[in-house]
Amino acid sequence: MPEFLYRVRNNEGRVFAGVLEAEDSKQLRHQLHHAGYYVVSLRKYGAGWKFIFGRKEADIDSTIMFTRHLASMLEVGMDIMSALESIWKGMEKEKMQIIVSRVRTRLSAGQSLSRAIEMTEAFPVFYCSLLSVAESGGGFVYILKKLLAYLEHQREFQAKIKKASLYPSFVLAFAALVLILMMVTVVPTFQKVFTKIKAPMPPVTQFTINVSQAMRSFWFWGILIGIVAVITGAYSLLRKNPKFEKFFDRTKLRLPILGKIIYLAAIERFVRTLGLLVSSGVTLVTSLDVTRTTLDNKELETALGTLRGKIIRGEPLSVSFMEGGIFPAFLIEMVRLGEQTGTLGQVLERSADYFYEELDTRMNNFLTLLEPALIVLVGAVVVFVLWSTYVPIFSLWDKIPQLR
């Protein structure tokens, strides 16, 4: 049966959105009226919803809210359909209401929870894998709580990244604004004075005036926007090329200072996800397949892809890591210890904590260096503009004796 996207209003005036299967819109409208809702809109559900709501993936805040509510309700003994009904009504974002309603619809059709969630394409692959383990006897509440802890850690890390990038972004934006204002207001004033007194202008002053004149024209900004659009479009197209994507990701890893931070962020995320999956009962081969996508770097993904065959052939994970050539010696030794003691999952999670602390330290050191560097850069640009405009004034002092 076809699926329909609907928006309804309850007796209290709240608007809800969802997706349901029905033979036709008339039948669904009757069904919703019978459930006590006033139908606001109703149309066939398809790929167009991605255009309306953006990416299909749920944001991390909504995923955490969904996971926390589901774990709490199942823990007190509520059945899963009632829990999803309550979560659907509690979600404020329309996008999440649609996602939860789709999960309910799939469950009603006989799908398992992990499969129903997977079919929404809104949750990470490892999320669905862990729910599949829970369905096999791992315990829904236990798995959901582990997922919740993992997601909250990821949100904390993302918040730290945003906070760290806030100051540099503000400084660069402020510098750009000051530069634009100087070029379109201050420099033209000096230009009029120089023209009036027929002062000779050195090349550096003429360069600044030429740039100022260009920035005051519509064509400058049109061409600039066009160049940015072309570069962005070309980059998007090239990223679809596997060779370019791998080259680009390899280049990122080789950047001074930043390359190590990018590498540690990828390794920390990989190790933490692998530890979560292994400690929850997911097989090692499946865990590697799932966590490979969390690296977000094709160079590292390619290196990790060779490990799968070695694990299938019976090689220990520590030996495979050593032969892979991308993992630090500390992690290899920790994995070897975990394999010997039968605590691989716990050892991986502790190793992830170590990488997180090292990543945090390197990020703080980088920002400590970046902040004064940005201040010097901004000051240098402002000083250059002012100096280039004042050079002709200084040269006039040589003419003052002649005017007397």
C-alpha positions as CSV (number, residue, x, y, z in Angstrom):
1,M,0.0,0.0,0.0
2,P,1.2,3.6,-0.6
3,E,2.4,5.8,2.2
4,F,0.9,9.2,2.9
5,L,2.4,12.1,4.8
6,Y,-0.2,13.7,7.0
7,R,-0.4,16.7,9.3
8,V,-3.2,16.6,11.9
9,R,-4.4,18.8,14.8
10,N,-5.7,17.5,18.1
11,N,-8.4,19.0,20.3
12,E,-5.8,21.1,22.2
13,G,-4.6,22.7,18.9
14,R,-1.3,20.9,18.7
15,V,-0.1,19.9,15.2
16,F,1.4,16.5,14.6
17,A,3.0,15.0,11.5
18,G,3.4,11.4,10.5
19,V,3.4,8.7,7.8
20,L,0.8,6.0,7.5
21,E,0.0,3.3,4.9
22,A,-3.5,3.4,3.4
23,E,-5.3,2.3,0.2
24,D,-6.1,5.9,-0.6
25,S,-6.2,9.3,1.0
26,K,-10.0,9.1,1.7
27,Q,-9.5,6.0,3.8
28,L,-6.7,7.5,5.7
29,R,-8.6,10.8,6.3
30,H,-11.5,8.8,7.7
31,Q,-9.0,6.8,9.9
32,L,-7.5,9.9,11.3
33,H,-10.9,11.5,12.0
34,H,-11.9,8.4,13.8
35,A,-8.8,8.7,16.0
36,G,-9.9,12.2,17.1
37,Y,-7.7,14.3,14.8
38,Y,-8.5,17.1,12.5
39,V,-6.6,16.6,9.2
40,V,-4.6,19.7,8.2
41,S,-3.0,18.3,5.1
42,L,-2.5,14.9,3.4
43,R,-0.4,13.9,0.4
44,K,1.6,11.0,-0.9
45,Y,4.9,10.4,0.8
46,G,8.0,10.1,-1.3
47,A,11.5,11.3,-1.9
48,G,10.3,14.9,-1.9
49,W,10.3,15.0,1.9
50,K,14.1,15.0,1.9
51,F,14.0,18.2,-0.1
52,I,11.6,19.7,2.5
53,F,13.4,18.6,5.6
54,G,17.0,18.4,4.4
55,R,19.0,15.4,5.3
56,K,17.2,12.2,6.2
57,E,19.4,11.6,9.3
58,A,18.1,12.7,12.6
59,D,20.2,15.2,14.5
60,I,22.1,14.0,17.5
61,D,19.9,15.9,20.0
62,S,16.7,14.3,18.6
63,T,18.4,10.9,18.6
64,I,19.4,11.2,22.2
65,M,15.9,12.3,23.2
66,F,14.4,9.4,21.3
67,T,16.8,6.9,22.9
68,R,16.4,8.3,26.4
69,H,12.6,8.3,26.3
70,L,12.5,4.8,24.8
71,A,14.8,3.3,27.4
72,S,12.9,5.0,30.3
73,M,9.5,3.7,29.1
74,L,10.7,0.2,28.4
75,E,12.4,0.1,31.8
76,V,9.1,0.7,33.6
77,G,7.4,-2.0,31.6
78,M,5.6,0.0,28.9
79,D,5.1,-2.0,25.6
80,I,7.0,-0.7,22.7
81,M,4.0,0.5,20.6
82,S,2.7,2.6,23.5
83,A,6.2,3.9,24.1
84,L,6.5,5.0,20.5
85,E,3.1,6.6,20.5
86,S,4.1,8.6,23.6
87,I,7.4,9.6,22.0
88,W,5.7,10.7,18.8
89,K,3.4,13.0,20.7
90,G,6.3,14.4,22.7
91,M,8.5,15.2,19.8
92,E,8.5,18.9,18.9
93,K,10.4,18.7,15.6
94,E,8.1,17.7,12.7
95,K,11.0,15.7,11.1
96,M,11.3,13.5,14.2
97,Q,7.6,13.0,14.4
98,I,7.7,11.6,10.8
99,I,10.6,9.4,11.6
100,V,9.0,7.9,14.8
101,S,5.7,7.4,13.0
102,R,7.5,5.5,10.2
103,V,9.0,3.3,12.9
104,R,5.5,2.6,14.3
105,T,4.1,1.9,10.9
106,R,6.9,-0.7,10.2
107,L,6.4,-2.3,13.6
108,S,2.7,-2.6,12.9
109,A,3.5,-4.3,9.6
110,G,5.5,-7.0,11.5
111,Q,9.0,-5.6,11.2
112,S,11.5,-5.9,14.1
113,L,12.5,-2.6,15.8
114,S,16.0,-2.7,14.4
115,R,14.7,-3.3,10.9
116,A,12.0,-0.6,11.3
117,I,14.6,1.9,12.5
118,E,17.0,1.0,9.7
119,M,14.4,1.5,7.0
120,T,13.9,5.1,8.1
121,E,17.6,5.8,7.1
122,A,17.6,8.3,10.0
123,F,19.8,6.6,12.5
124,P,23.5,5.5,12.4
125,V,24.3,2.0,11.2
126,F,25.8,1.0,14.6
127,Y,22.5,2.1,16.2
128,C,20.6,-0.5,14.2
129,S,23.3,-3.2,14.7
130,L,23.1,-2.8,18.5
131,L,19.3,-3.0,18.5
132,S,19.6,-6.2,16.5
133,V,21.8,-7.6,19.3
134,A,19.2,-6.5,21.9
135,E,16.5,-8.4,19.9
136,S,18.7,-11.5,20.1
137,G,18.7,-11.4,23.8
138,G,21.0,-8.6,24.7
139,G,18.4,-6.7,26.6
140,F,16.7,-3.6,25.1
141,V,17.1,-1.3,28.1
142,Y,20.8,-2.3,28.7
143,I,21.7,-1.7,25.0
144,L,19.7,1.6,24.8
145,K,21.5,2.9,27.9
146,K,24.9,2.1,26.3
147,L,23.8,3.8,23.1
148,L,22.6,6.8,25.2
149,A,26.0,7.1,26.9
150,Y,27.8,6.9,23.6
151,L,25.6,9.5,21.9
152,E,25.9,11.9,24.8
153,H,29.7,11.6,24.6
154,Q,29.5,12.4,20.9
155,R,27.3,15.4,21.5
156,E,29.7,16.7,24.2
157,F,32.6,16.4,21.7
158,Q,30.7,18.1,19.0
159,A,29.8,20.9,21.4
160,K,33.5,21.3,22.3
161,I,34.4,21.5,18.6
162,K,31.8,24.2,18.0
163,K,32.9,26.2,21.1
164,A,36.5,25.9,20.0
165,S,35.8,27.2,16.5
166,L,33.5,30.1,17.7
167,Y,36.3,32.5,18.6
168,P,38.4,32.0,15.4
169,S,35.2,32.3,13.3
170,F,34.3,35.5,15.1
171,V,37.7,37.0,14.7
172,L,37.8,36.2,11.0
173,A,34.3,37.5,10.4
174,F,35.1,40.7,12.3
175,A,38.3,41.2,10.4
176,A,36.5,40.7,7.1
177,L,33.9,43.3,8.1
178,V,36.5,45.8,9.2
179,L,38.5,45.3,6.0
180,I,35.4,45.8,3.8
181,L,34.3,49.0,5.7
182,M,37.8,50.4,5.4
183,M,38.0,49.7,1.7
184,V,34.5,51.1,0.8
185,T,34.5,54.1,3.2
186,V,37.9,55.1,4.5
187,V,40.1,54.6,1.3
188,P,37.7,56.5,-1.0
189,T,38.0,59.5,1.3
190,F,41.7,59.5,1.1
191,Q,41.5,58.9,-2.7
192,K,39.5,62.2,-3.1
193,V,42.1,64.1,-1.0
194,F,45.0,62.7,-3.0
195,T,43.3,63.5,-6.3
196,K,42.5,67.1,-5.2
197,I,46.0,67.9,-4.1
198,K,47.5,65.9,-7.0
199,A,49.7,63.9,-4.6
200,P,51.9,61.3,-6.2
201,M,50.7,57.8,-5.3
202,P,53.2,55.0,-4.8
203,P,52.4,51.5,-6.3
204,V,51.2,50.2,-2.9
205,T,48.7,53.0,-2.5
206,Q,47.5,52.7,-6.1
207,F,47.0,49.0,-5.5
208,T,44.9,49.7,-2.4
209,I,42.8,52.3,-4.3
210,N,42.3,49.9,-7.2
211,V,41.0,47.2,-4.9
212,S,38.8,49.7,-3.1
213,Q,37.3,50.8,-6.5
214,A,36.7,47.2,-7.4
215,M,35.0,46.4,-4.1
216,R,32.6,49.3,-4.6
217,S,31.3,47.8,-7.9
218,F,28.5,45.3,-8.4
219,W,30.6,43.3,-10.7
220,F,33.3,42.6,-8.1
221,W,30.8,40.9,-5.7
222,G,29.1,39.1,-8.6
223,I,32.4,37.7,-9.9
224,L,33.4,36.8,-6.3
225,I,30.2,34.9,-5.6
226,G,30.5,33.2,-9.0
227,I,34.1,32.1,-8.2
228,V,33.0,30.7,-4.8
229,A,30.0,28.9,-6.4
230,V,32.3,27.4,-9.1
231,I,34.9,26.2,-6.5
232,T,32.1,24.8,-4.3
233,G,30.5,23.0,-7.2
234,A,33.8,21.7,-8.5
235,Y,34.7,20.4,-5.0
236,S,31.3,18.7,-4.6
237,L,31.7,17.0,-8.0
238,L,35.3,15.9,-7.3
239,R,34.4,14.5,-3.9
240,K,32.2,12.0,-5.7
241,N,35.4,10.7,-7.4
242,P,36.9,8.0,-5.2
243,K,40.5,8.8,-6.2
244,F,40.1,12.5,-5.5
245,E,38.3,11.9,-2.2
246,K,41.1,9.5,-1.1
247,F,43.7,12.1,-2.2
248,F,41.9,14.9,-0.4
249,D,41.6,12.8,2.9
250,R,45.2,11.8,2.7
251,T,46.2,15.5,2.3
252,K,44.2,16.4,5.4
253,L,46.1,13.8,7.5
254,R,49.4,15.4,6.3
255,L,48.6,18.9,7.4
256,P,50.8,20.3,10.1
257,I,49.2,20.3,13.5
258,L,45.7,19.9,12.1
259,G,46.5,16.6,10.5
260,K,47.2,15.0,13.8
261,I,44.0,16.4,15.3
262,I,42.0,15.0,12.4
263,Y,43.7,11.6,12.8
264,L,43.1,11.4,16.5
265,A,39.4,12.4,16.1
266,A,38.9,9.6,13.5
267,I,40.8,7.0,15.6
268,E,38.9,8.0,18.8
269,R,35.5,7.7,17.2
270,F,36.5,4.4,15.6
271,V,37.8,2.9,18.8
272,R,34.9,4.0,20.9
273,T,32.3,2.7,18.4
274,L,34.2,-0.6,18.0
275,G,34.4,-1.0,21.8
276,L,30.7,-0.2,22.1
277,L,29.7,-2.9,19.6
278,V,32.1,-5.6,20.8
279,S,31.2,-5.1,24.5
280,S,27.5,-5.4,23.5
281,G,27.9,-8.7,21.8
282,V,28.3,-7.8,18.1
283,T,30.8,-10.1,16.3
284,L,34.2,-8.6,15.6
285,V,33.8,-8.8,11.8
286,T,30.4,-7.1,11.8
287,S,31.8,-4.5,14.3
288,L,34.6,-3.7,11.9
289,D,32.2,-3.4,9.0
290,V,30.0,-1.0,10.9
291,T,32.8,1.1,12.5
292,R,34.6,1.5,9.2
293,T,32.1,4.1,8.2
294,T,32.7,6.2,11.3
295,L,36.2,7.1,10.3
296,D,35.0,9.7,7.8
297,N,38.3,9.4,6.0
298,K,38.8,7.3,2.8
299,E,42.5,6.9,3.4
300,L,41.9,5.3,6.8
301,E,38.9,3.4,5.6
302,T,41.0,1.8,2.8
303,A,43.6,0.8,5.3
304,L,41.0,-0.6,7.6
305,G,39.3,-2.5,4.8
306,T,42.2,-4.9,4.5
307,L,41.8,-6.0,8.1
308,R,38.5,-7.7,7.6
309,G,40.0,-10.6,5.5
310,K,42.7,-11.1,8.1
311,I,40.2,-11.3,10.9
312,I,38.2,-13.9,9.0
313,R,41.3,-15.9,8.4
314,G,41.8,-16.1,12.2
315,E,44.4,-13.4,12.8
316,P,44.2,-11.6,16.2
317,L,42.9,-8.1,16.0
318,S,46.2,-6.8,17.6
319,V,48.2,-8.4,14.8
320,S,45.9,-7.0,12.1
321,F,46.2,-3.6,13.7
322,M,50.0,-3.8,13.6
323,E,50.1,-4.9,10.0
324,G,47.6,-2.2,9.1
325,G,50.1,0.5,9.8
326,I,47.6,3.2,10.8
327,F,47.1,2.5,14.4
328,P,49.4,3.8,17.2
329,A,51.5,1.4,19.2
330,F,49.6,2.2,22.4
331,L,46.3,0.9,20.9
332,I,48.0,-2.3,19.6
333,E,49.3,-3.1,23.0
334,M,46.0,-2.4,24.7
335,V,44.1,-4.6,22.2
336,R,46.6,-7.4,22.7
337,L,46.0,-7.1,26.5
338,G,42.2,-7.2,25.9
339,E,42.5,-10.3,23.8
340,Q,44.6,-12.1,26.4
341,T,42.2,-11.2,29.3
342,G,38.9,-11.5,27.4
343,T,38.0,-7.9,28.0
344,L,38.5,-6.5,24.5
345,G,35.3,-4.3,24.6
346,Q,36.2,-2.7,27.9
347,V,39.9,-2.2,26.8
348,L,38.8,-0.5,23.6
349,E,36.5,1.9,25.5
350,R,39.3,2.8,27.9
351,S,41.6,3.4,25.0
352,A,39.0,5.7,23.4
353,D,39.1,7.7,26.6
354,Y,42.9,8.0,26.3
355,F,42.6,9.2,22.7
356,Y,39.9,11.7,23.7
357,E,42.1,13.2,26.3
358,E,45.0,13.5,23.9
359,L,42.8,15.0,21.3
360,D,41.5,17.5,23.8
361,T,45.0,18.5,24.8
362,R,46.1,19.0,21.2
363,M,43.0,21.0,20.4
364,N,43.6,23.3,23.3
365,N,47.3,23.8,22.3
366,F,46.3,24.5,18.8
367,L,43.8,27.1,19.8
368,T,46.3,28.7,22.2
369,L,48.6,29.2,19.2
370,L,45.8,30.2,16.8
371,E,44.3,33.0,18.8
372,P,47.4,35.3,18.9
373,A,48.1,34.3,15.3
374,L,44.7,35.5,14.2
375,I,45.1,38.8,16.1
376,V,48.5,39.4,14.5
377,L,47.0,38.6,11.1
378,V,44.1,41.0,11.5
379,G,46.4,43.7,12.8
380,A,48.7,43.2,9.9
381,V,45.9,43.6,7.4
382,V,44.6,46.8,9.0
383,V,48.1,48.2,9.4
384,F,48.8,47.5,5.7
385,V,45.7,49.3,4.5
386,L,46.4,52.3,6.8
387,W,50.0,52.4,5.8
388,S,49.3,52.3,2.1
389,T,46.9,55.2,2.5
390,Y,49.2,57.3,4.6
391,V,52.3,56.9,2.4
392,P,51.3,59.8,0.0
393,I,50.7,62.0,3.1
394,F,54.1,61.4,4.4
395,S,55.6,62.1,1.0
396,L,53.9,65.6,1.0
397,W,56.2,66.7,3.8
398,D,59.0,66.8,1.3
399,K,57.0,69.4,-0.8
400,I,56.3,71.7,2.1
401,P,59.6,73.7,1.9
402,Q,58.9,74.2,-1.8
403,L,55.5,75.7,-1.1
404,R,57.0,78.2,1.2
